[in-house]
Amino acid sequence: MPELPDVEGFRTVLRECGSRRRVSEVRVLDAGVLRGVGEERLRRELEDRRLGDPWRHGKRLFVPVEGSDMTLVCHFGMTGSFRCCSLDEPVAAHDRVVLTLDDAQHLRYTDQRKLQGLQLTDKRGVERILDRLGPDALAVPREEFQDVLAGKRGAVKSALMDQSVIAGLGNLLSDEILWRARINPRLPARELSDTAVRHVHTSMGRVLDTSVRARCVPPRRRWLTGRREDVDPVCPRCGAHLRSGRVAGRRTVWCPVCQS
């Protein structure tokens, strides 16, 4: 599933391919990725207008439409992405929406499972989306991070993955951050000490900094992420056999020694 670093990568693709460029044609190959907007309206609102500078909050990408009060909101679900292509590149099996930019390039929204997709909304709609989201994980100060975690019921991993608490973290990032901070993912969030919260916040910043540069959560062997899919995974820090279970309905991997 695309997490914050992946979406930052899609933002870069969009900025390099489509920012400030005129949309000369909109082709909807599969309307199953459109949310709250039909094909005709999407064409009417986008064609012959330029795309503004995209910005991100959590896992969502917001693309202002110049000369309009509308914003294209992109939620990538499990398998969504943006690709910048030449005009003569064949359409791929999972390309769903194709924007022709300045008659020179294609910006393609690709999505295999179509669990989320593209939404077109006005300023009030953007505000409503943001109201449902917590602070962005890449920018939240430690004091605010501590405030939003304080008193949260359930496991600390559940709190980290809850987009209304912290926006942008998914399964891989949450496991990696908690492993770095030496915090058991099943520990109740409200039992975290101030020191533990500080460690989680510091680990989050470091993991995100590296992952954003890589445009994904990198499967490095010295990271938990690089070991979790091994047949018999061991902790890259202490060598103990990793454990796997379910937390917040998601497969969770942790070290029973480092995260005891």
Buried (B, 14 or more C-beta within 10 A) or exposed (E): BBBBBBBBBBBBBBBEBBBEBBBBBBBBBBBEBBBEBEEEEBBBBBBEBBBBEBEBBBBBBBBBBEEBEBBBBBBBBEBBBBBBBEEEEEEEEBBBBBBBBEEEBBBBBBBEEBBBBBBBBEEEBBEEBBEEBBBBBBEBEBEBBBEBBEEBEBBBBBBBBBBEBBBBBBBBBBBBBBBBBBBBBBBBBEEBEEEBBBBBBBBBBEBBEBBBEBBBBBBBEEBBBBBBEEEEBEBBBEEBEBBEEEBBEBEBBBBEBBBE
